[in-house]
Amino acid sequence: MSQMMLEFTPLEKVRLDPGMINLYDYEFNPVLAKLGDWNITGAAIYWDPSLGHKNTDSSVCALIFRDDKSHTIFLHDLQYMVIPNECPQPLMVQCDLVLDFLNRYNLHRIAVETNGLGNALPEILGDKIANRGGGIIVQKITNNTKKETRILNTFESLLGSGHLFAHVRIQQTTFMSEMLGWSPIGGIGHDDGLDAVAGAININPIPIRPVGTSIHSFSANTNFKI
């Protein structure tokens, strides 16, 4: 009887291949809760913050949709925020950009990574939300797992199974080049977009259901004989 032999791949040789991502160019239909022919069951927005200055770590906000029935993930949008070095309040500016991002997709919950710099952000973001009239929930996320491990565990199975999709607009960001340059041993290029997307995939999603159409009224036919 033949037996399949599995060959171990050293960590330094492991890479994420962006060519294994399935691309699409349609937008989410909230009435039907669909992306093209896919039924969407959940969404998540995750912010991996930094000061956002040029030539430093990127501050990235990621939006994913999910079809949990088919275990498919759709990376729908990424916002890389670059703030001028001379800006006196970079986090305040980013909070406004993030809330605009949320409003664009009519979503009302965001997860914020609070490790390091992000520790003060929920309060700053909460004040901004209150000034805009409220209605948005801020979820605090503290990661204790090594970043490279989170990224590898999240993307490897999705890419291998063909269950990771991305909107064509993602090609206009640095996300694909991050994948090409990434290594699980670290120290190679930026990985902030990868980290933000991994965060969005791994949190509990916002449930998505069809909005439905307008309600039609019907008149019962009472002209009958017993």
FIVEXFI-718557 format. One line per field, with one value per atom (N, C-alpha, C): residue in one letter; atom name; x, y, z. Coordinates in Angstrom, 3 decimals, decimal comma, padded with zeros to 6 digits, always signed. Each point is the difference from the previous one (the first is absolute). Layout:
code	(a|...)
site	(CA|...)
px	(X|...)
py	(Y|...)
pz	(Z|...)
//
This chain:
code	(m|m|m|s|s|s|q|q|q|m|m|m|m|m|m|l|l|l|e|e|e|f|f|f|t|t|t|p|p|p|l|l|l|e|e|e|k|k|k|v|v|v|r|r|r|l|l|l|d|d|d|p|p|p|g|g|g|m|m|m|i|i|i|n|n|n|l|l|l|y|y|y|d|d|d|y|y|y|e|e|e|f|f|f|n|n|n|p|p|p|v|v|v|l|l|l|a|a|a|k|k|k|l|l|l|g|g|g|d|d|d|w|w|w|n|n|n|i|i|i|t|t|t|g|g|g|a|a|a|a|a|a|i|i|i|y|y|y|w|w|w|d|d|d|p|p|p|s|s|s|l|l|l|g|g|g|h|h|h|k|k|k|n|n|n|t|t|t|d|d|d|s|s|s|s|s|s|v|v|v|c|c|c|a|a|a|l|l|l|i|i|i|f|f|f|r|r|r|d|d|d|d|d|d|k|k|k|s|s|s|h|h|h|t|t|t|i|i|i|f|f|f|l|l|l|h|h|h|d|d|d|l|l|l|q|q|q|y|y|y|m|m|m|v|v|v|i|i|i|p|p|p|n|n|n|e|e|e|c|c|c|p|p|p|q|q|q|p|p|p|l|l|l|m|m|m|v|v|v|q|q|q|c|c|c|d|d|d|l|l|l|v|v|v|l|l|l|d|d|d|f|f|f|l|l|l|n|n|n|r|r|r|y|y|y|n|n|n|l|l|l|h|h|h|r|r|r|i|i|i|a|a|a|v|v|v|e|e|e|t|t|t|n|n|n|g|g|g|l|l|l|g|g|g|n|n|n|a|a|a|l|l|l|p|p|p|e|e|e|i|i|i|l|l|l|g|g|g|d|d|d|k|k|k|i|i|i|a|a|a|n|n|n|r|r|r|g|g|g|g|g|g|g|g|g|i|i|i|i|i|i|v|v|v|q|q|q|k|k|k|i|i|i|t|t|t|n|n|n|n|n|n|t|t|t|k|k|k|k|k|k|e|e|e|t|t|t|r|r|r|i|i|i|l|l|l|n|n|n|t|t|t|f|f|f|e|e|e|s|s|s|l|l|l|l|l|l|g|g|g|s|s|s|g|g|g|h|h|h|l|l|l|f|f|f|a|a|a|h|h|h|v|v|v|r|r|r|i|i|i|q|q|q|q|q|q|t|t|t|t|t|t|f|f|f|m|m|m|s|s|s|e|e|e|m|m|m|l|l|l|g|g|g|w|w|w|s|s|s|p|p|p|i|i|i|g|g|g|g|g|g|i|i|i|g|g|g|h|h|h|d|d|d|d|d|d|g|g|g|l|l|l|d|d|d|a|a|a|v|v|v|a|a|a|g|g|g|a|a|a|i|i|i|n|n|n|i|i|i|n|n|n|p|p|p|i|i|i|p|p|p|i|i|i|r|r|r|p|p|p|v|v|v|g|g|g|t|t|t|s|s|s|i|i|i|h|h|h|s|s|s|f|f|f|s|s|s|a|a|a|n|n|n|t|t|t|n|n|n|f|f|f|k|k|k|i|i|i)
site	(N|CA|C|N|CA|C|N|CA|C|N|CA|C|N|CA|C|N|CA|C|N|CA|C|N|CA|C|N|CA|C|N|CA|C|N|CA|C|N|CA|C|N|CA|C|N|CA|C|N|CA|C|N|CA|C|N|CA|C|N|CA|C|N|CA|C|N|CA|C|N|CA|C|N|CA|C|N|CA|C|N|CA|C|N|CA|C|N|CA|C|N|CA|C|N|CA|C|N|CA|C|N|CA|C|N|CA|C|N|CA|C|N|CA|C|N|CA|C|N|CA|C|N|CA|C|N|CA|C|N|CA|C|N|CA|C|N|CA|C|N|CA|C|N|CA|C|N|CA|C|N|CA|C|N|CA|C|N|CA|C|N|CA|C|N|CA|C|N|CA|C|N|CA|C|N|CA|C|N|CA|C|N|CA|C|N|CA|C|N|CA|C|N|CA|C|N|CA|C|N|CA|C|N|CA|C|N|CA|C|N|CA|C|N|CA|C|N|CA|C|N|CA|C|N|CA|C|N|CA|C|N|CA|C|N|CA|C|N|CA|C|N|CA|C|N|CA|C|N|CA|C|N|CA|C|N|CA|C|N|CA|C|N|CA|C|N|CA|C|N|CA|C|N|CA|C|N|CA|C|N|CA|C|N|CA|C|N|CA|C|N|CA|C|N|CA|C|N|CA|C|N|CA|C|N|CA|C|N|CA|C|N|CA|C|N|CA|C|N|CA|C|N|CA|C|N|CA|C|N|CA|C|N|CA|C|N|CA|C|N|CA|C|N|CA|C|N|CA|C|N|CA|C|N|CA|C|N|CA|C|N|CA|C|N|CA|C|N|CA|C|N|CA|C|N|CA|C|N|CA|C|N|CA|C|N|CA|C|N|CA|C|N|CA|C|N|CA|C|N|CA|C|N|CA|C|N|CA|C|N|CA|C|N|CA|C|N|CA|C|N|CA|C|N|CA|C|N|CA|C|N|CA|C|N|CA|C|N|CA|C|N|CA|C|N|CA|C|N|CA|C|N|CA|C|N|CA|C|N|CA|C|N|CA|C|N|CA|C|N|CA|C|N|CA|C|N|CA|C|N|CA|C|N|CA|C|N|CA|C|N|CA|C|N|CA|C|N|CA|C|N|CA|C|N|CA|C|N|CA|C|N|CA|C|N|CA|C|N|CA|C|N|CA|C|N|CA|C|N|CA|C|N|CA|C|N|CA|C|N|CA|C|N|CA|C|N|CA|C|N|CA|C|N|CA|C|N|CA|C|N|CA|C|N|CA|C|N|CA|C|N|CA|C|N|CA|C|N|CA|C|N|CA|C|N|CA|C|N|CA|C|N|CA|C|N|CA|C|N|CA|C|N|CA|C|N|CA|C|N|CA|C|N|CA|C|N|CA|C|N|CA|C|N|CA|C|N|CA|C|N|CA|C|N|CA|C|N|CA|C|N|CA|C|N|CA|C|N|CA|C|N|CA|C|N|CA|C|N|CA|C|N|CA|C|N|CA|C|N|CA|C|N|CA|C|N|CA|C|N|CA|C|N|CA|C|N|CA|C|N|CA|C|N|CA|C|N|CA|C|N|CA|C|N|CA|C|N|CA|C|N|CA|C|N|CA|C|N|CA|C|N|CA|C|N|CA|C|N|CA|C|N|CA|C|N|CA|C|N|CA|C|N|CA|C|N|CA|C|N|CA|C|N|CA|C|N|CA|C|N|CA|C|N|CA|C|N|CA|C|N|CA|C|N|CA|C|N|CA|C|N|CA|C|N|CA|C|N|CA|C)
px	(+000,846|-000,846|+000,889|-000,303|+000,800|-000,372|+000,941|-000,219|+000,540|-000,808|+000,432|+001,082|+001,098|+001,090|-000,087|-000,052|-000,054|+001,393|+000,440|+001,341|-000,056|+000,786|+000,018|+000,638|-000,646|+000,536|+000,550|+001,296|+000,568|-000,728|-000,151|-000,750|+000,567|+001,324|+000,592|-000,342|-000,538|-000,373|-001,503|-000,771|-001,451|-000,325|-000,873|-000,420|-001,514|-000,586|-001,415|-000,098|-000,657|-000,065|-001,256|+000,112|-001,190|-000,709|+000,700|-000,638|-001,068|-000,068|-001,014|-001,274|-000,013|-001,207|-000,924|-001,273|-001,012|-000,496|+000,058|-000,397|-001,442|-000,668|-001,359|-000,128|-001,024|-000,163|-001,423|-000,808|-001,359|-000,066|-001,067|-000,188|-001,060|+000,016|-000,946|-001,401|-000,977|-001,407|-000,669|-000,248|-000,552|-001,444|-000,741|-001,394|-000,083|+000,857|+000,004|+001,077|+000,870|+001,149|+000,846|+000,354|+000,768|+001,201|+001,047|+001,117|-000,022|-000,479|-000,201|-001,008|+000,394|-000,878|+000,211|+000,903|+000,322|-000,947|-000,483|-000,811|+000,923|-000,127|+000,864|-000,702|+000,723|-000,570|+000,603|+001,161|+000,626|+001,010|+000,364|+000,999|+000,820|+001,203|+000,845|+000,914|+000,168|+000,968|+000,992|+001,279|+001,070|+001,040|+000,401|+001,000|+001,262|+001,098|+001,321|+000,730|+000,063|+000,444|+001,517|+000,456|+001,336|-000,114|+001,106|-000,055|-000,273|+000,319|-000,321|+000,929|+001,164|+000,945|+000,682|+000,428|+000,658|+001,285|+000,252|+001,193|+000,010|-001,172|-000,122|-001,071|-000,342|-001,072|-001,296|-000,750|-001,250|-001,126|-000,908|-001,242|-001,076|-000,588|-000,843|-001,352|-001,041|-001,358|-000,472|-000,462|-000,371|-001,476|-000,653|-001,390|-000,053|-000,567|-000,239|-001,477|-000,478|-001,306|+000,222|-001,015|+000,096|-001,219|+000,224|-001,074|+000,316|-000,580|+000,366|-000,486|-000,992|-000,470|+001,067|+000,703|+001,051|+001,399|+000,079|+001,282|+000,874|-000,618|+000,708|+000,142|+001,177|+000,309|+000,190|-000,602|+000,124|+000,677|+001,219|+000,694|-000,515|-000,887|-000,737|+000,653|+000,660|+000,646|+001,072|+001,019|+001,084|+000,276|+000,134|+000,344|+001,341|+001,025|+001,317|+000,043|+000,249|-000,046|+001,407|+000,373|+001,299|-000,233|+000,577|-000,194|+001,316|-000,028|+001,237|+000,701|+001,317|+000,784|-000,257|-000,340|-000,204|-001,400|-000,855|-001,365|+000,056|-000,580|+000,116|-000,856|-001,064|-000,895|-000,315|+000,971|-000,198|-001,105|-000,164|-001,031|-001,404|-000,161|-001,300|-000,387|+000,973|-000,263|-000,381|+000,708|-000,291|-001,385|-000,402|-001,335|-001,083|+000,168|-000,965|-000,007|+001,182|+000,089|-000,651|+000,213|-000,576|-001,526|-000,534|-001,453|-000,615|+000,706|-000,475|-000,035|+000,995|+000,083|-001,188|-000,316|-001,156|-001,301|-000,157|-001,225|-000,171|+001,114|-000,060|-000,669|+000,198|-000,566|-001,167|-000,432|-001,169|+000,145|+001,183|+000,250|+000,199|-000,353|-000,111|+000,808|+001,007|+000,891|+001,406|+000,982|+001,392|+000,830|+000,931|+000,943|+001,310|+000,559|+001,244|+001,045|+001,149|+001,088|+000,620|-000,012|+000,414|+001,408|+000,733|+001,402|+000,780|+000,838|+000,868|-000,767|+000,241|-000,585|-001,524|-000,616|-001,453|-000,688|+000,756|-000,601|-000,899|+000,358|-000,789|-001,076|+000,030|-000,889|-001,485|-000,430|-001,440|-000,653|+000,706|-000,558|-000,057|+001,077|+000,018|-001,077|-000,078|-001,004|-001,405|-000,176|-001,310|-000,463|+000,919|-000,360|-000,416|+000,728|-000,334|-001,382|-000,281|-001,298|-001,119|+000,210|-001,009|-000,266|+001,057|-000,160|-000,774|+000,019|-000,722|-001,397|-000,368|-001,341|-000,096|+001,141|-000,002|-000,413|-000,347|-000,505|+001,045|+001,267|+001,068|+000,639|+000,180|+000,596|+001,482|+000,844|+001,440|+000,372|+000,586|+000,417|+001,516|+000,456|+001,431|+000,570|+001,119|+000,653|+001,447|+000,385|+001,389|+000,545|+001,053|+000,593|+001,198|-000,020|+001,107|+000,807|-000,502|+000,700|+000,950|+001,151|+000,980|-000,635|+000,289|-000,636|+000,230|+001,208|+000,298|-000,817|-000,232|-000,805|-001,452|-000,530|-001,383|-000,188|+000,931|-000,113|+000,079|+000,976|+000,165|-001,222|-000,463|-001,141|-001,272|-000,126|-001,201|+000,019|+001,106|+000,022|+000,335|+000,801|+000,482|-001,138|-000,949|-001,094|-000,971|-000,262|-000,918|+000,548|+001,287|+000,609|+000,037|+000,363|+000,099|-001,328|-001,086|-001,326|-000,720|+000,580|-000,644|-001,161|-000,055|-001,131|+000,272|+001,071|+000,266|-000,226|-000,921|-000,315|+000,378|+000,249|+000,308|-000,555|-000,526|-000,469|+001,203|-000,200|+001,104|+000,634|-000,734|+000,581|+001,184|+000,057|+001,102|+001,332|-000,041|+001,218|+000,619|-000,780|+000,507|+000,699|-000,011|+000,680|+001,317|+000,704|+001,256|-000,209|-001,270|-000,287|+000,664|-000,089|+000,564|+001,527|+000,643|+001,458|+000,384|-000,860|+000,242|+000,021|-000,930|-000,043|+001,279|+000,432|+001,194|+001,243|+000,069|+001,197|-000,043|-001,133|-000,186|+000,729|+000,459|+000,608|-000,422|-000,304|-000,407|+001,124|+001,227|+001,079|+000,166|-000,787|-000,021|+001,182|-000,043|+001,122|+000,095|-001,045|+000,050|-001,158|+000,274|-001,021|-001,110|-001,060|-001,163|-001,033|-000,771|-001,054|-001,246|-000,166|-001,103|-001,358|-000,061|-001,244|-000,364|+000,987|-000,232|-000,518|+000,587|-000,400|-001,425|-000,354|-001,355|-001,030|+000,301|-000,943|-000,131|+001,114|-000,065|-000,862|+000,141|-000,827|-001,472|-000,352|-001,407|-000,576|+000,805|-000,475|-000,253|+000,778|-000,029|-000,918|-000,604|-000,940|-001,413|-000,879|-001,398|-000,606|-000,620|-000,511|-001,308|-000,305|-001,316|-000,956|-001,093|-000,926|-000,611|-000,070|-000,582|-001,197|-001,117|-001,204|-000,592|-000,735|-000,634|-000,922|+000,062|-000,896|-001,414|-000,128|-001,306|-000,559|-001,138|-000,666|-001,167|-000,633|-001,144|-001,125|-000,767|-001,088|-001,214|-000,540|-001,189|-001,239|-001,066|-001,245|-000,889|-000,692|-000,887|-001,398|-001,018|-001,390|-000,491|-000,539|-000,492|-001,321|-000,184|-001,259|-000,968|-001,009|-000,961|-001,290|-000,062|-001,214|+000,079|-000,302|+000,040|-001,137|-000,316|-001,061|+000,579|-000,591|+000,428|-000,865)
py	(-001,180|+001,180|+001,240|+000,911|+001,218|+000,945|+000,839|+000,944|+001,363|+001,038|+001,349|+000,454|+000,524|+000,495|+001,521|+000,513|+001,435|+000,505|+001,029|+000,527|+001,289|+000,080|+001,161|+001,180|+001,181|+001,227|+000,875|+000,331|+000,879|+001,337|+000,558|+001,249|+001,124|+000,062|+001,099|-000,061|-001,145|-000,137|+000,140|+000,143|+000,140|+001,400|+000,081|+001,278|-000,007|+001,178|+000,143|+000,455|-000,776|+000,264|+000,790|+001,296|+000,781|-000,522|-000,799|-000,591|-001,015|-000,421|-000,961|+000,685|+001,344|+000,742|+000,105|-000,244|+000,154|+001,444|+000,676|+001,402|+000,150|+001,056|+000,317|+001,517|+000,466|+001,455|+000,470|-000,788|+000,433|+000,558|+000,772|+000,630|-000,746|+000,220|-000,658|+000,558|-000,894|+000,372|-000,222|+001,078|-000,182|-000,471|+000,263|-000,436|-001,527|-000,598|-001,456|-000,675|+000,802|-000,526|-000,896|+000,530|-000,788|+000,778|-000,740|+000,479|-000,840|+000,575|-000,817|-001,091|-001,257|-001,137|-000,563|+000,596|-000,525|+000,589|-000,845|+000,453|+000,387|+001,229|+000,496|-000,149|-000,583|-000,242|+000,901|+000,615|+000,823|+000,975|+000,994|+000,996|+000,367|+000,508|+000,448|+001,121|+001,002|+001,067|+000,009|-000,003|-000,114|+001,069|+000,710|+001,057|-000,402|-000,113|-000,223|+001,339|+000,746|+001,401|+000,179|+001,114|+000,532|+001,509|+000,720|+001,441|+000,314|-000,941|+000,179|+000,928|+000,286|+000,872|-000,737|+000,743|-000,576|-000,715|-001,162|-000,820|-000,610|-000,086|-000,708|-001,079|-000,679|-000,989|+000,649|-000,746|+000,531|-000,142|+000,954|-000,079|-000,461|-001,169|-000,641|-000,389|+000,303|-000,408|-000,965|-001,191|-001,052|-000,353|-000,197|-000,459|-001,338|-000,993|-001,303|-000,357|-000,718|-000,645|-001,505|-000,707|-001,450|-000,692|-001,180|-000,943|-001,240|-000,065|-001,070|-001,370|-000,033|-001,294|-000,673|+000,796|-000,571|+000,256|+000,649|+000,303|+000,883|+000,965|+000,882|+001,388|+000,591|+001,338|+000,934|+001,193|+001,012|+001,236|+000,261|+001,221|+001,119|+000,823|+000,941|+001,369|+000,458|+001,310|+000,108|+000,797|+000,289|+001,494|+000,604|+001,417|+000,145|+000,340|+000,307|+001,505|+000,387|+001,416|+000,546|+000,972|+000,655|+001,429|+000,321|+001,312|+000,782|+001,258|+000,799|+000,045|-000,042|-000,001|+001,236|+001,111|+001,244|+000,112|-000,983|+000,043|-000,104|+000,948|-000,006|-001,067|-000,465|-000,994|-001,110|-000,848|-001,028|-001,001|-000,321|-000,980|+000,593|+001,268|+000,657|+000,012|+000,310|+000,012|-001,390|-001,006|-001,377|-000,437|+000,409|-000,359|+000,513|+001,218|+000,533|-000,821|-000,389|-000,805|-001,367|-000,589|-001,317|+000,087|+001,030|+000,145|+000,256|+000,733|+000,186|-001,344|-000,835|-001,339|-000,850|+000,047|-000,729|+000,483|+001,309|+000,570|-000,365|-000,084|-000,346|-001,352|-000,903|-001,347|-000,240|+001,050|-000,074|-001,120|-000,092|-000,974|+000,738|-000,677|+000,705|-000,656|-000,778|-000,561|-000,113|+000,373|-000,090|-000,590|-000,873|-000,559|+000,767|+000,405|+000,766|-000,783|-000,239|-000,677|+000,964|-000,389|+000,924|-000,255|-000,903|-000,187|+001,292|+000,404|+001,150|+001,286|+000,613|+001,300|-000,010|-001,124|-000,065|+000,039|-000,031|-000,037|+001,199|+001,172|+001,209|+000,231|-000,753|+000,295|-000,196|-001,050|-000,161|+001,229|+000,661|+001,190|+001,175|+000,182|+001,081|-000,231|-001,231|-000,337|+000,141|-000,391|+000,134|+001,440|+000,932|+001,421|+000,481|-000,449|+000,376|-000,535|-001,228|-000,609|+000,781|+000,371|+000,772|+001,333|+000,649|+001,285|-000,139|-001,204|-000,241|-000,564|-000,150|-000,482|-001,426|-000,666|-001,357|-001,054|-001,174|-001,083|-000,976|+000,159|-000,901|-000,621|-001,302|-000,746|-000,196|+000,264|-000,210|-001,231|-000,988|-001,235|+000,024|-000,182|+000,002|-001,406|-000,081|-001,270|+000,071|-000,916|-000,122|-001,325|+000,060|-001,211|-000,440|-001,265|-000,574|-000,996|-000,347|-000,929|+000,775|-000,569|+000,633|+000,326|+001,197|+000,476|-000,946|-000,489|-000,899|-001,280|-000,478|-001,210|+000,259|+001,167|+000,348|+000,065|+000,639|+000,157|-001,351|-000,808|-001,308|-000,879|-000,092|-000,856|+000,455|+001,307|+000,536|-000,217|+000,310|+000,029|-001,341|-000,813|-001,219|-000,914|-000,263|-000,917|+000,625|+001,314|+000,662|-000,005|+000,289|-000,009|-001,414|-000,963|-001,379|-000,587|+000,445|-000,538|+000,816|+001,143|+000,848|+000,805|+000,187|+000,676|+001,461|+000,579|+001,411|+000,774|+000,961|+000,874|+001,423|+000,836|+001,408|+000,852|+001,171|+000,945|+000,519|+000,303|+000,454|+001,283|+000,788|+001,239|-000,294|-001,206|-000,363|+000,024|-000,237|+000,031|+001,394|+001,015|+001,371|+000,375|-000,900|+000,224|-000,785|+000,056|-000,745|-001,408|-000,443|-001,289|-001,159|-000,019|-001,111|-000,052|+001,160|+000,012|-000,417|+000,296|-000,491|-001,524|-000,609|-001,462|-000,547|+000,611|-000,471|+000,101|+001,039|+000,217|-000,600|-000,651|-000,466|-001,312|-000,146|-001,251|-000,243|-001,247|-000,288|+000,166|+000,176|+000,242|+001,486|+000,849|+001,433|+000,733|+001,331|+000,826|+000,299|-000,331|+000,249|+000,906|+001,280|+000,928|+000,258|+000,651|+000,332|-001,115|-000,146|-001,020|+000,527|+001,316|+000,588|-000,289|-000,006|-000,367|-001,445|-000,874|-001,417|-000,178|+000,733|-000,120|+000,502|+001,106|+000,533|-000,953|-000,590|-000,934|-001,260|-000,505|-001,169|+000,303|+001,208|+000,382|+000,005|+000,547|+000,051|-001,391|-000,906|-001,364|-000,753|+000,293|-000,818|+000,514|+001,166|+000,471|-000,481|+000,074|-000,340|+001,036|-000,440|+000,954|+000,655|+001,106|+000,615|-000,817|-000,534|-000,787|+000,849|-000,553|+000,676|-000,809|+000,685|-000,640|+000,877|-000,593|+000,821|+001,046|+001,212|+001,062|-000,285|-000,605|-000,331|+001,128|-000,248|+001,000|+000,598|+000,972|+000,638|-001,002|+000,197|-000,920|+000,285|-001,042|+000,146|-000,367|+000,763|-000,319|-000,826|-000,949|-000,877|+000,059|-000,083|-000,055|-001,435|-000,470|-001,375|-000,088|-001,101|-000,238|-000,651|+000,763|-000,533|-000,465|+000,047|-000,406|-001,484|-000,808|-001,438|-000,642|-001,222|-000,759|-001,163|-000,272|-001,155|-001,192)
pz	(+000,000|+000,000|+000,000|-000,920|-000,091|+001,133|+000,383|+001,099|-000,400|+000,224|-000,339|+000,977|-000,556|+000,827|+000,097|+001,195|+000,227|+000,336|-000,724|+000,189|+000,808|+001,046|+000,870|-000,724|+000,116|-000,581|+001,114|-000,050|+001,039|+000,033|+001,205|+000,151|-000,853|-000,135|-000,760|-001,489|-000,449|-001,411|-000,235|+001,066|-000,135|-000,515|-001,004|-000,559|-000,210|-000,111|-000,325|-001,452|-000,832|-001,436|-000,337|-000,377|-000,351|-001,249|-000,807|-001,165|+000,352|+001,255|+000,440|+000,500|-000,033|+000,378|-001,206|+000,194|-001,047|+000,007|-001,145|-000,084|-000,483|+000,465|-000,457|-000,096|-000,714|-000,175|+000,249|+000,732|+000,304|+001,419|+000,242|+001,304|+000,803|+001,297|+000,887|-000,193|-000,105|-000,120|+001,360|+000,782|+001,345|+000,010|-001,075|-000,059|-000,042|-000,824|-000,150|+000,851|+000,635|+000,746|-000,892|-001,171|-000,966|-000,529|-000,306|-000,808|-001,274|-001,089|-001,188|+000,307|-000,208|+000,288|+001,403|+000,761|+001,333|+001,043|+000,904|+001,127|+001,150|+000,467|+001,066|+001,351|+000,961|+001,327|+001,076|-000,282|+001,019|-000,587|+000,798|-000,397|+001,221|-000,232|+001,108|-000,482|+000,844|-000,249|+001,164|-000,363|+001,001|-000,281|+001,063|-000,132|+000,746|-000,758|+000,577|-000,060|+001,109|-000,050|+000,143|-000,540|+000,265|-000,185|+000,168|-000,225|-001,469|-000,895|-001,404|-000,753|+000,561|-000,676|-001,151|-000,992|-001,162|+000,423|-000,629|+000,259|+001,397|+000,631|+001,277|-000,163|+001,088|-000,067|-000,485|-000,803|-000,549|+001,005|-000,025|+000,761|-000,984|+000,252|-001,016|+000,571|-000,747|+000,332|-001,082|+000,410|-000,947|+000,132|-001,143|-000,040|-000,715|+000,681|-000,645|+000,103|-001,011|+000,044|+000,072|+000,509|+000,157|-000,578|-000,559|-000,290|+000,825|+001,188|+000,926|-000,451|-000,882|-000,492|-000,857|-000,813|-000,856|+000,558|+001,183|+000,653|-000,892|-000,664|-000,917|+000,611|-000,184|+000,496|-001,188|+000,100|-001,050|+000,596|-000,422|+000,405|-000,897|+000,549|-000,834|-000,109|+001,058|-000,079|+001,073|-000,304|+000,927|-000,037|+001,158|+000,076|+000,701|-000,789|+000,544|+000,253|+001,239|+000,365|+000,202|-000,830|+000,106|+000,480|+001,135|+000,629|-000,054|-000,434|-000,054|+001,357|-000,037|+001,240|+000,852|-000,654|+000,743|+000,596|-000,252|+000,545|+001,527|+000,739|+001,460|+000,688|-000,667|+000,611|-001,007|-000,301|-001,029|+000,332|+001,279|+000,365|-000,164|+000,307|-000,180|-001,474|-000,861|-001,444|-000,479|+000,478|-000,409|+000,470|+001,186|+000,494|-000,952|-000,496|-000,961|-001,285|-000,478|-001,224|+000,191|+001,169|+000,291|+000,077|+000,622|+000,090|-001,372|-000,853|-001,375|-000,731|+000,251|-000,592|+000,447|+001,281|+000,531|-000,635|-000,086|-000,566|-001,467|-000,709|-001,417|-000,212|+000,947|-000,131|+000,959|+000,668|+000,886|+001,033|+000,602|+001,054|+001,323|+001,100|+001,279|+001,115|-000,379|+001,016|-000,578|+000,798|-000,424|+001,125|-000,362|+000,958|-000,120|+001,135|+000,027|+000,789|-000,626|+000,693|+001,006|+001,263|+001,063|+000,513|-000,648|+000,384|-000,250|+000,944|-000,216|-000,224|-001,160|-000,329|+000,078|-000,360|-000,053|+001,347|+001,080|+001,336|+000,269|-000,522|+000,255|-001,055|-001,076|-001,120|+000,274|+000,708|+000,222|+000,623|+000,946|+000,631|-000,984|-000,765|-000,992|-001,052|-000,475|-001,012|+000,570|+001,278|+000,635|+000,061|+000,284|+000,025|-001,389|-001,017|-001,374|-000,391|+000,414|-000,299|+000,676|+001,260|+000,735|-000,680|-000,497|-000,685|-001,301|-000,565|-001,252|+000,240|+001,247|+000,288|+000,486|+000,185|+000,552|-001,000|+000,539|-000,838|-000,490|+000,417|-000,420|+001,234|-000,039|+001,114|-000,277|+001,001|-000,109|+000,823|-000,666|+000,653|+000,198|+001,233|+000,295|-000,202|-000,734|-000,260|+000,477|+000,892|+000,427|-000,508|-000,796|-000,568|+000,831|+000,393|+000,754|-000,821|-001,179|-000,885|-000,897|-000,295|-000,876|-001,348|-000,523|-001,230|-001,169|-000,175|-001,117|+000,089|+001,212|+000,184|-000,361|+000,413|-000,341|-001,514|-000,674|-001,448|-000,701|+000,362|-000,653|+000,226|+001,245|+000,306|-000,710|-000,230|-000,644|-001,501|-000,650|-001,460|-000,645|+000,642|-000,657|-000,422|+000,897|-000,338|-000,996|+000,125|-000,922|-001,429|-000,152|-001,320|-000,571|+000,840|-000,470|-000,429|+000,639|-000,323|-001,069|-000,409|-000,999|+000,540|+001,308|+000,632|+000,341|-000,537|+000,228|-001,303|+000,055|-001,127|+000,373|-000,988|+000,252|-001,126|+000,374|-001,009|-000,786|-001,277|-000,849|+000,532|+000,788|+000,544|+000,923|+000,550|+000,891|-000,750|-001,316|-000,798|-000,054|+000,332|-000,015|+001,306|+000,976|+001,274|+000,004|+001,128|+000,128|+000,545|+000,097|+000,629|-000,740|-001,332|-000,765|+000,151|+000,008|+000,170|+001,415|+000,976|+001,357|+000,013|-000,714|-000,065|-000,622|-001,101|-000,700|+000,874|+000,811|+000,810|+001,385|+000,341|+001,378|+000,277|+001,235|+000,469|+001,437|+000,361|+001,384|+001,014|-000,462|+000,957|+000,277|-000,727|+000,264|-000,602|+000,149|-000,402|-001,476|-000,790|-001,440|-000,384|-000,229|-000,479|+001,008|-000,490|+000,822|-000,062|+001,061|+000,031|+000,688|+000,049|+000,762|-000,638|-001,328|-000,662|+000,260|-000,055|+000,293|+001,420|+000,933|+001,405|+000,207|-000,668|+000,138|-000,580|-001,150|-000,625|+000,854|+000,514|+000,884|+001,222|+000,530|+001,142|-000,335|-001,180|-000,412|-000,194|-000,535|-000,257|+001,296|+001,031|+001,218|+001,103|-000,179|+001,020|-000,339|+000,995|-000,257|-000,943|-001,099|-000,985|+000,425|-000,661|+000,117|-000,859|+000,554|-000,825|-001,114|-001,188|-001,151|-000,489|-000,156|-000,523|-001,091|-000,929|-001,043|+000,613|-000,527|+000,454|-000,462|-001,175|-000,553|-000,832|-000,559|-000,832|+000,761|-000,597|+000,650|+000,197|+001,068|+000,332|-000,878|-000,609|-000,825|+000,817|-000,166|+000,696|-000,925|+000,594|-000,761|+000,610|-000,853|+000,464|-000,094|+001,111|+000,007|-000,737|-000,709|-000,702|+000,978|+000,435|+000,982|-000,657|-001,327|-000,716|-000,315|+001,044|-000,201|+000,787|-000,364|+000,658|+000,754|+001,166|+000,809|-000,361)
//
